[in-house]
Amino acid sequence: MNQKYTSDDLSKALNISKRTAQRYIDKIFDKSNKEVSFEEDVFNILIQRHNNDNLTTDNDNGITEYFTEDEYIEFQKRLTEYPLLKKQLEDSKENLTTLLNELEYHKSAYTKQLILHEKLIESISEKAINERIMLDTIKQRNFIEAKEKGLDQ
């Protein structure tokens, strides 16, 4: 509830006489008619206060939940742990990204080595085939020369 003030409170706050404080109040509020009238500044202040009160009451639809002491301690612990856990999660995501990048690098390096080995095996196979052909050719030539010289018997 809002605190109520008197002309004495106003005189002490402004360090003026009680009569001067009463004149200030009388200047703001006119009680000459049966109704109380006041200046535009006070009118605007009251409208602003009313709008602020409506905003807070219209938006005050929060959920109230009651905790036991143990539940409250657990809730408080989780609230304090949240920033730490959030940081750990971000660090873990960064580590995962780094590991995925390393995995991709090693995968591409392995693929390049595999291609190189396949080319090497292909080259060796071709060389072995060529050597085999050369050996067969040399054997045939030796056989032909041996036949011509009559050494084949």
Number of C-alpha atoms within 10 A of each C-alpha: 3 4 4 6 8 11 17 14 13 18 17 12 10 9 10 12 13 16 12 13 21 16 12 14 15 12 12 15 14 14 12 8 7 7 8 9 14 15 11 10 10 13 12 11 11 12 12 12 12 11 12 12 11 12 11 10 10 9 8 9 8 6 6 6 5 8 11 8 9 9 11 12 12 13 13 12 11 12 11 11 11 12 11 11 12 11 11 12 12 12 12 12 12 12 12 12 12 12 12 12 12 12 12 12 12 12 12 12 12 12 12 12 12 12 12 12 12 12 12 12 12 12 12 12 12 12 12 12 12 12 12 12 12 12 12 12 12 12 12 12 12 13 14 14 13 13 12 10 9 9 10 11 5
